[in-house]
Amino acid sequence: MNYQQTTDYLFSRLPMFSRMGAAAYKADLTNTIKLCESLGNPQQAFKSVHIAGTNGKGSTSHMLAAILQAGGYKTGLYTSPHLKDFRERIKVNGEMVSEEFVISFTENITHLIEEIEPSFFEITVAMAFDYFKKQQVDIAIIETGLGGRLDSTNIITPEISVITNIGWDHMNLLGNSLEEIAFEKAGIIKENIPVVIGETLSETLPVFEKTASAKNAPFFVASQKRQATDWKWEKHELIVEVVEEHHTDHKVYHLDLPGIYQTKNLLTVLETCFQLQQKGWKIDDAIIQKGLRETKKLTGLHGRWETIHHSPQLVVDVAHNVEGMRQLVQQIEMTEHNELHIILGMVKDKDVDNVLRLLPKNARYYFTKAQIPRALSEDELAMKAERLGLTGKSFSNIDFALLSAAQKAHTKDLVVVCGSVFLVGEVSLAAVKEIWGKDNANVLDYFWYYLSGVQ
């Protein structure tokens, strides 16, 4: 098989959560354990940091990976889902896994795939662990898919466990209360392994404390250790002033991830770095500063309040659940603009009505969908939105929605594409250049669009 045939096989042969939803989710670790045993348990060959949470775990993972890379460590990074190319999920020092490795790995375990019928996610986790072992990484940042306790990644014993926050998402799989969701996320806490909690709520803090206590895991709440006292935007950077408990001096950090919600993730990253330092990892403040300032360059993270065109400003953001959309709306309110245009697409199993209730009524909406089976149809999304006072038109794909927005938006307007990771993944730089004009498209910054093969 060539690379295209291999990924076609993986996408079509294996149950894939991003396409099918809950039907693809396997709530136990049996298959992952079998797969990794057949590979010689590669997850035991490298150090790791394990990251769970409802929102922010992707940004946190990439920032930590960038910092460790900046410190000279060979760093693996496993995240999901991907935007354009399957290989985005598995990286070492910012470089995607090779096509040749994906092909050979799949061919070598085809017999096992036929025997145990694993999910797509279970295969990618095993592939990542095997790749990190063969690449002899010093450390790997491992992001959970969803949940934690029964997530396929939860067969590692990390240096540190990190839980960014708890919010309402995947309730059909994780539970119908914040306490139940927190319990699932707390499943990544390991015996005697430090755990860093990013944000807490009155409902979730006791769950984390109880689990950590039962496992003798040193327990640290990032938001109790440091506070972001001020922030500003300057030259496409988010500049954050941070004060640490028992310290009078303030430190200033420059982030190339400009969303204001990154102030919360920053505190989680800083506390995790501190705990890594206690374990002997050499990442001083200068290295942390460099990693934060060059996260996108070092790791290739995209889709987090990312401007891909100016005049009008066109932003893509992967916000897709209640908490993520609440933060996005706050960002929109703080961004200078005349009229607001929102291109929105969602998947069926999200809390669609409550997401829609958060969105501003004074925007012009372009309802569309990603081209996957899980996507909510543009017409159904438009009907739900209209009942909640949001008005706009429906479009069968993102290109038609972008074309309509380009015809209506003026130079000082703001256009935001959001609601689904998969919708953002279908935004093509070729289309943006063709529709909006190449002069203002950030071609160099957004090379990632070329991963789709469209020039």
C-alpha positions in Angstrom: 0.0 0.0 0.0 1.1 3.6 -0.6 0.3 6.3 2.0 -3.1 7.3 0.5 -4.2 3.7 0.4 -3.0 3.2 4.0 -4.9 6.2 5.3 -8.0 5.2 3.3 -7.7 1.7 4.9 -7.4 3.2 8.4 -10.3 5.7 7.9 -12.7 3.2 6.3 -11.8 -0.1 8.1 -11.7 1.3 11.6 -14.4 2.9 13.7 -13.5 6.6 13.8 -15.0 8.9 16.4 -14.5 12.1 14.4 -16.8 10.7 11.7 -19.1 8.3 13.6 -19.3 9.7 17.1 -20.2 7.5 20.1 -20.5 4.3 18.0 -16.7 4.4 17.5 -15.8 4.9 21.2 -14.5 1.8 23.0 -14.8 2.3 26.8 -12.0 0.0 27.9 -8.2 -0.4 27.5 -8.2 -4.0 26.3 -7.4 -3.4 22.7 -4.8 -0.8 23.4 -3.0 -3.1 25.8 -3.1 -6.0 23.3 -1.7 -3.7 20.5 1.1 -2.4 22.7 2.0 -5.8 24.0 2.4 -7.0 20.5 4.8 -4.1 19.9 6.8 -4.8 23.0 5.1 -2.2 25.2 6.7 0.9 23.6 5.0 3.2 26.1 7.5 2.1 28.7 10.5 3.3 26.7 10.1 7.0 27.1 9.2 9.7 29.6 5.9 11.5 29.2 3.4 14.1 30.4 -0.2 13.2 30.2 -2.8 15.9 29.6 -6.6 15.7 29.9 -9.4 18.3 30.1 -12.5 19.6 28.4 -10.9 22.6 26.7 -7.3 23.9 26.4 -5.5 20.5 26.4 -4.4 20.9 22.8 -2.9 24.4 23.4 -1.4 23.3 26.7 0.2 20.2 25.0 1.7 22.3 22.2 3.1 24.9 24.5 4.7 22.3 26.8 6.2 20.5 23.7 7.6 23.8 22.4 9.2 24.6 25.7 10.8 21.1 26.0 12.0 21.4 22.4 13.5 24.8 23.1 15.3 23.2 26.0 17.0 20.8 23.7 15.0 17.7 24.5 13.9 15.4 21.7 10.1 15.8 22.2 7.2 13.7 21.0 3.7 15.1 20.7 0.5 13.1 20.3 -2.7 15.1 19.8 -6.1 14.7 18.1 -8.0 15.2 16.0 -6.0 16.4 12.9 -7.0 19.3 10.7 -5.6 18.3 7.3 -3.2 15.3 7.4 -3.5 12.3 9.7 0.3 12.7 10.4 -0.4 15.9 12.4 -1.4 13.7 15.3 2.1 12.3 15.8 5.1 14.6 15.8 8.7 14.6 17.0 10.3 18.1 17.5 7.5 19.5 15.4 8.0 17.2 12.4 5.1 14.9 11.5 5.6 11.2 11.5 6.8 10.0 8.0 4.5 8.5 5.5 6.8 5.5 5.3 6.4 4.8 9.0 2.6 5.0 8.8 2.6 2.5 5.9 5.0 0.0 7.5 3.3 0.2 10.9 -0.1 -0.5 9.4 1.2 -3.3 7.3 2.9 -5.0 10.2 -0.2 -5.1 12.4 -2.9 -5.7 9.8 -3.3 -9.2 11.0 -4.0 -7.9 14.5 -6.4 -5.3 13.2 -8.4 -8.1 11.6 -8.3 -10.2 14.7 -9.3 -7.7 17.5 -11.0 -5.0 15.4 -9.7 -1.9 17.3 -10.9 1.6 16.9 -9.1 4.2 14.8 -8.0 6.0 17.9 -6.6 2.8 19.5 -4.5 2.2 16.4 -3.2 5.8 16.3 -2.2 5.7 20.0 -0.2 2.4 19.5 1.4 3.9 16.4 2.4 7.1 18.3 3.9 5.1 21.1 5.8 2.8 18.8 7.1 5.8 16.8 8.3 7.7 19.9 10.1 4.5 21.1 11.8 4.1 17.7 12.7 7.8 17.6 14.2 7.5 21.1 12.5 10.7 22.3 13.5 12.1 25.6 9.9 12.9 26.5 6.5 12.9 24.9 3.5 15.1 25.5 0.4 12.8 25.3 -3.0 14.4 25.0 -6.1 12.3 25.8 -8.8 11.9 23.2 -11.8 12.3 25.5 -12.3 11.4 29.1 -9.2 10.0 30.7 -9.9 6.9 32.8 -10.8 4.7 29.8 -9.0 6.7 27.2 -6.6 4.7 25.1 -3.6 6.8 26.1 -4.1 5.9 29.7 -1.6 3.1 29.8 1.3 5.4 30.3 3.0 6.2 33.6 3.9 9.9 33.1 6.2 12.3 34.9 3.2 14.5 35.6 -0.5 14.3 35.0 -2.3 17.5 33.9 -6.0 18.3 33.8 -6.7 21.7 32.2 -10.4 22.1 33.2 -13.8 20.5 33.3 -16.8 21.6 31.2 -19.9 20.3 29.5 -18.9 18.1 26.6 -19.3 14.5 25.6 -21.9 14.0 28.3 -23.3 11.0 26.5 -20.0 9.2 27.2 -18.6 10.9 30.3 -21.6 11.6 32.5 -24.4 14.1 33.0 -22.8 16.1 35.8 -19.6 18.0 36.2 -18.6 15.6 39.1 -19.0 12.6 36.8 -17.0 14.2 34.0 -14.3 15.2 36.5 -14.2 11.6 37.7 -13.5 10.3 34.2 -10.8 13.0 33.7 -9.3 12.2 37.1 -8.6 8.7 35.8 -5.3 9.8 34.5 -4.0 10.5 38.0 -1.4 7.8 38.9 0.0 6.4 42.1 2.7 8.8 43.5 2.7 10.9 40.3 2.3 14.7 40.7 -0.9 16.1 39.2 -1.4 19.7 38.0 -5.0 21.0 37.8 -5.5 24.1 35.6 -8.9 25.4 36.6 -11.3 24.2 39.3 -14.9 24.5 40.1 -16.7 23.9 43.4 -18.1 20.7 41.9 -14.8 19.3 40.5 -12.1 20.2 43.1 -13.3 17.6 45.7 -13.2 14.9 43.0 -9.7 15.7 42.1 -8.6 16.0 45.7 -10.1 12.7 46.6 -8.6 10.8 43.7 -5.1 12.4 44.3 -5.3 11.5 48.0 -6.3 7.9 47.3 -3.3 7.6 45.0 -0.8 9.5 47.1 -0.3 11.9 44.2 1.1 15.3 45.0 -1.6 17.8 44.1 -1.2 21.3 42.7 -3.8 23.8 41.4 -2.2 26.1 38.9 -4.6 29.0 39.4 -3.7 29.0 43.1 0.0 29.2 42.4 0.0 32.1 39.9 -2.3 34.8 38.6 -2.4 36.7 35.3 -2.6 40.3 36.5 -2.6 42.0 33.1 -2.5 41.2 29.4 -2.4 43.0 26.0 -2.1 42.3 22.3 0.9 43.6 20.5 2.2 42.6 17.0 0.1 39.4 16.8 1.3 38.3 20.3 -0.5 37.9 23.6 1.6 39.5 26.3 0.7 38.4 29.8 1.9 39.6 33.1 2.0 36.9 35.8 2.6 37.1 39.5 3.6 34.0 41.5 2.6 33.4 45.1 5.2 34.4 47.7 7.0 36.5 45.0 6.8 40.3 44.6 8.2 40.5 41.1 6.0 40.1 38.1 7.1 38.1 35.0 6.0 39.0 31.5 5.4 36.2 28.9 5.0 36.6 25.1 2.7 34.0 23.5 2.3 33.5 19.7 -1.1 32.0 20.5 -3.1 35.3 20.7 -6.4 34.1 22.2 -7.1 35.6 25.6 -8.2 32.2 26.8 -4.5 31.3 26.6 -3.9 33.2 29.8 -5.6 30.3 31.7 -3.6 27.7 29.8 -0.4 29.7 30.5 -0.8 29.3 34.2 -1.2 25.5 33.8 1.9 25.3 31.6 4.0 27.4 34.1 3.1 25.1 37.0 3.7 22.0 35.0 7.1 23.4 34.0 7.9 24.1 37.7 7.0 20.5 38.6 9.1 19.2 35.7 12.0 21.3 37.1 11.6 19.6 40.4 12.1 16.3 38.7 15.4 17.5 37.1 14.2 18.7 33.7 16.4 21.7 32.7 13.9 24.3 31.5 14.8 27.7 32.9 12.8 30.9 32.4 14.6 31.8 29.2 13.7 28.5 27.6 10.1 28.8 28.8 10.0 32.3 27.3 11.3 31.0 24.0 8.9 28.1 23.8 5.9 30.2 24.5 6.9 32.8 21.9 7.5 30.2 19.2 4.8 27.6 19.9 3.3 27.7 16.4 6.7 27.7 14.8 8.1 24.8 16.9 5.1 22.5 17.0 2.7 23.6 14.1 -0.3 24.4 16.2 -3.1 26.1 14.3 -6.8 27.0 14.5 -6.7 28.9 17.8 -8.0 32.4 17.2 -5.9 32.5 14.0 -6.1 35.3 11.6 -5.7 34.1 8.0 -6.7 37.3 6.2 -6.8 41.0 6.9 -9.2 43.7 5.8 -11.6 42.3 6.6 -10.1 40.2 9.4 -10.8 36.5 8.8 -10.3 34.3 11.9 -10.5 30.5 12.3 -11.0 29.0 15.8 -11.8 25.4 16.7 -14.2 26.3 19.6 -17.0 23.8 19.5 -18.5 23.4 23.0 -20.2 25.6 25.6 -17.1 26.7 27.5 -15.0 27.1 24.3 -17.7 29.2 22.7 -18.1 31.3 25.8 -14.4 32.2 25.6 -14.6 32.8 21.9 -17.5 35.2 22.3 -15.5 37.1 24.9 -12.6 37.3 22.4 -14.9 38.7 19.7 -16.2 41.3 22.1 -12.7 42.5 22.7 -11.7 42.6 19.1 -12.3 45.9 17.3 -14.6 45.5 14.3 -17.6 47.0 12.6 -20.0 44.3 11.5 -19.6 40.7 12.7 -20.0 37.7 10.3 -20.0 34.2 11.8 -19.5 31.1 9.7 -20.8 28.2 11.8 -20.9 24.5 11.5 -21.3 21.9 14.3 -21.6 18.1 14.8 -24.7 16.4 15.9 -23.6 15.2 19.3 -22.6 18.6 20.8 -24.8 20.7 23.0 -25.9 22.7 20.0 -28.8 24.7 21.6 -26.7 25.9 24.5 -23.8 26.8 22.3 -26.2 28.8 20.1 -27.6 30.6 23.1 -24.1 32.1 23.8 -23.7 33.6 20.3 -24.4 37.3 19.6 -27.7 38.1 17.9 -26.3 41.1 16.1 -24.1 39.0 13.8 -24.7 37.9 10.2 -24.7 34.1 10.2 -23.6 31.6 7.5 -24.7 28.1 8.5 -22.7 25.3 6.9 -21.2 21.9 7.7 -18.1 19.8 7.5 -18.2 17.0 5.0 -18.4 14.2 7.6 -21.3 11.9 8.7 -21.3 13.4 12.2 -22.0 16.9 10.9 -25.3 18.6 11.7 -26.9 19.6 8.5 -26.7 23.3 7.7 -30.5 23.6 7.4 -31.2 22.0 10.8 -28.5 24.2 12.3 -30.1 27.3 10.8 -33.6 26.3 12.1 -32.2 25.8 15.6 -30.5 29.1 15.4 -33.5 31.0 14.1 -35.6 29.8 17.1 -33.0 31.4 19.3 -32.9 34.7 17.4 -29.9 34.1 15.2 -30.5 34.9 11.5 -28.5 33.9 8.4 -28.4 31.7 5.4 -27.4 28.1 4.8 -24.6 26.8 2.6 -23.7 23.2 1.8 -20.0 23.6 2.3 -17.4 26.0 3.8 -16.3 27.4 0.4 -19.8 28.6 -0.5 -20.1 30.2 3.0 -16.7 31.9 2.6 -17.7 33.2 -0.8 -20.9 34.7 0.5 -19.1 36.3 3.5 -16.5 37.8 1.1 -19.3 39.4 -0.9 -20.9 41.0 2.2 -18.0 41.8 4.6 -16.3 45.3 4.4 -12.7 46.0 5.2 -13.2 46.8 8.9 -15.6 43.8 9.6 -14.7 40.6 11.5 -15.4 37.2 10.0 -15.1 34.1 12.3 -15.2 30.5 11.3 -16.0 28.3 14.3 -18.1 25.5 15.8 -16.2 22.4 14.7 -12.6 21.3 14.4 -13.5 19.6 11.2 -15.0 22.7 9.7 -11.8 24.6 10.4 -9.9 21.8 8.8 -11.8 22.2 5.6 -10.8 25.9 5.2 -8.5 25.9 2.2 -5.8 28.6 1.7 -6.4 28.2 -2.0 -10.0 29.1 -1.5 -9.1 32.0 0.8 -6.7 33.4 -1.7 -9.1 33.0 -4.6 -12.1 34.4 -2.8 -10.6 37.1 -0.6 -7.5 38.1 -2.6 -4.0 36.7 -2.1 -2.4 40.1 -1.1 -3.8 39.9 2.4 -3.6 36.2 2.9 -1.0 35.1 5.4 0.6 32.6 3.1 3.8 32.1 5.1 2.1 31.7 8.4 -0.5 29.4 7.1 1.5 26.9 5.2 -0.5 24.2 7.0 -3.3 24.6 4.5 -1.1 23.1 1.9 -1.2 19.8 3.8 -4.4 19.1 1.9 -2.4 19.1 -1.4 -4.3 22.1 -2.7 -1.9 24.8 -4.0 
